[in-house]
Amino acid sequence: MTVFLIPNLKKENAVPTALRAAKTLRGAEDAKAFELCDVIVTVGGDGTILHAARQSLGYNKPLLGINIGRMGFLATVEAYEMEKLERLVHGEYILDRRSILSVSVDGQNRFRQTALNDVVISKSGISQTVDVEIFCDDILVNHYQGDGVVIATPTGSTAYSLSAGGPVLDAHIAGLVVTPICAHSLHSPSMVFSAGRRLRVSLSSPLGPHNALLSCDGRSPETISCQDTVDVALSDKYISLICFNEADQFEAIDKKLKGR
């Protein structure tokens, strides 16, 4: 087995942790296993995993995260659990297939992106609001006015969407959730859509030429205008996360989210 090890050098303990991981892997498997990359191991937090997921999309390489960040919700190995890497080498793991979003913007600012966690459309200024309409398969289903909206995968349902009041979805569900951010209404619940649905977000009021920001998986935001529409759907591609327990997502909820 060959492992592509990606440490986040901005993290204080990334280098020593990566060296320990490499030493453990070399001791458990011979050099022939490193001829081809079979697995990508990240050392950092959730941001490092999201970055690696985007970079490796299309290569069908499973990801394993070693967490040295604060949350590390997507990581299944903590820095003190190096013994799990031996299980990795011996094939004692499970591939957890995760859906990703395909995001495209049509209008003045055309671009395409992908997201494992979520796409966020938010206001561009502190004193502003953003007014959006949500269409499902070309049918208007909701209207939000407030700080913005989050469209998340089941994987991303425990990230920004959860902070905004959205539900936690089982990562094995094929679907996506739309959650308003600080909506100016007492009746603006999240909405969950099935996998085959195609969503379109339209800015419904002319608040100016640059009235909203769009960010995928927390990356640097793109500026969009009231003439742009954002189309979001589940991609036919996916990311495989390595885990060691069928209920890793719920263990992470229990250990990392409860009591915070």
C-alpha positions, -999 to 999 in steps of 0.1 A, spaced: 0 0 0 12 35 -9 1 64 12 2 101 2 8 120 34 -4 157 34 5 176 66 -8 211 72 24 231 78 4 259 94 -4 236 123 21 236 152 23 198 156 18 188 119 55 179 111 62 157 141 28 141 138 34 134 101 69 120 108 54 96 134 27 86 110 53 79 82 75 59 106 45 38 117 35 31 81 70 22 70 74 -2 98 41 -19 90 46 -23 52 75 -27 28 87 -2 3 69 -17 -27 37 -5 -12 47 31 -19 51 28 -57 16 40 -63 -7 62 -41 -35 41 -27 -45 63 2 -43 100 11 -36 107 47 -40 143 59 -25 158 91 -44 188 103 -81 196 108 -112 195 87 -100 222 64 -70 201 55 -93 172 46 -116 194 26 -86 208 7 -73 173 0 -108 161 -11 -109 189 -37 -74 183 -50 -79 145 -53 -113 146 -69 -113 124 -99 -85 102 -87 -108 80 -65 -83 80 -37 -97 73 -2 -89 99 25 -79 94 61 -76 124 84 -52 126 114 -66 153 136 -44 179 153 -70 207 150 -97 218 174 -126 199 159 -114 175 132 -150 162 128 -141 145 95 -110 129 108 -111 94 122 -77 93 138 -65 115 166 -28 123 171 -27 98 200 -43 70 180 -14 60 157 -21 23 162 -51 28 138 -26 33 110 -15 -4 114 -52 -13 108 -51 8 77 -21 -10 63 -37 -44 70 -69 -34 53 -89 -34 85 -110 -3 76 -142 7 59 -147 30 30 -174 56 37 -187 70 5 -196 107 8 -217 128 -17 -203 161 -30 -220 191 -44 -216 204 -79 -220 242 -79 -223 264 -109 -229 301 -113 -246 315 -144 -247 352 -153 -221 379 -151 -198 358 -130 -196 323 -145 -177 295 -127 -180 260 -114 -169 245 -81 -174 214 -59 -180 211 -22 -178 181 2 -194 201 30 -214 231 18 -219 261 -4 -227 293 15 -243 324 -1 -240 353 23 -243 391 25 -213 411 15 -214 437 42 -221 439 79 -251 463 76 -266 445 46 -290 417 41 -293 393 12 -326 383 -4 -327 349 -21 -353 326 -36 -349 288 -36 -361 269 -66 -363 231 -67 -366 216 -102 -377 251 -114 -404 254 -88 -402 282 -62 -401 265 -28 -389 292 -4 -377 327 1 -352 339 26 -341 374 37 -313 377 61 -276 370 63 -277 343 36 -283 306 31 -263 273 35 -267 244 11 -250 213 27 -244 177 20 -252 152 47 -215 153 56 -217 191 59 -249 190 79 -227 190 111 -208 221 100 -221 257 93 -257 244 86 -259 230 121 -246 262 136 -274 280 117 -300 257 132 -301 230 106 -307 193 112 -280 166 115 -283 142 85 -270 107 84 -239 108 61 -252 78 43 -284 96 32 -284 107 -5 -297 142 -3 -289 178 7 -302 204 32 -309 241 28 -306 262 59 -312 300 62 -286 321 81 -302 345 106 -334 348 86 -356 378 92 -386 356 100 -400 334 127 -409 307 102 -379 298 81 -371 262 87 -344 241 70 -355 221 40 -342 186 31 -342 175 -6 -336 141 -21 -306 133 -42 -321 138 -76 -333 173 -70 -316 203 -87 -317 235 -67 -313 271 -80 -307 301 -59 -317 334 -73 -310 368 -58 -345 384 -59 -339 421 -52 -315 445 -70 -293 455 -40 -264 465 -62 -238 451 -86 -220 431 -59 -245 421 -33 -236 387 -22 -206 363 -16 -204 326 -25 -180 302 -8 -176 264 -12 -161 245 17 -149 277 33 -127 287 4 -121 323 -5 -155 337 -16 -166 347 -50 -186 379 -55 -219 374 -73 -245 399 -83 -283 401 -85 -281 390 -122 -264 357 -113 -281 324 -104 -265 296 -85 -273 260 -94 -266 233 -69 -270 195 -72 -253 163 -60 -225 154 -83 -221 119 -98 -186 119 -83 -179 112 -46 -153 111 -20 -144 80 1 -134 86 37 -116 59 56 -132 49 89 -128 21 114 -164 19 126 -197 20 108 -209 46 133 -179 69 132 -201 99 123 -223 95 154 -193 88 176 -178 121 164 -211 138 172 -211 123 207 -174 131 214 -169 164 196 -202 182 194 -220 174 227 -211 196 255 -196 223 234 
